[in-house]
């Protein structure tokens, strides 16, 4: 008669299997972060760290946030050179640096609200995700029971820019007539952690029916 494992041994074996799958997906690039792997496979994030899986979130965030101006890059280079002597970089040094390094490029910056930027700082929002992880572990919440809801509003009668067929001898951009309807509609959508989405919920303008 085969040996019967107790419940704890069975749970540990199942968790170990999920752990191996999570590590495999992280190394193969199927999952981009340790936090995401912990949620999908319902395993402790700290255990993944113990297995040598490092968090890539901070590194990628720093690469995204470090966007200095050309003048600052030149100043940093001159500072490093000043530690060795009195040399300074040339006028086109920053341009040549960008040409030599295919992983970086020069782009026009755009305005970004400071309060909104703080909401994307991993150091500031990490506490929130830690609390979410604790609640998930405490109550045994499965990924398929975790939903994200979002809503958006749009005007029914506004047409977006689109490609149309017109005569080749026509130089001006063709016009697309807009319907006269200016009512706003709200769409609410929800999707869970496994990728399954609920049907969209559309809310139209209120109508009063006189009895």
PyMOL commands that set and color helices and strands:
alter all, ss='L'
color gray80, all
select helices_A, chain A and resi 7-28+34-41+45-50+57-65+70-82+93-100+114-118+122-139+143-145
alter helices_A, ss='H'
color red, helices_A
select strands_A, chain A and resi 147-155+184-192+201-203
alter strands_A, ss='S'
color yellow, strands_A
deselect
rebuild
show_as cartoon
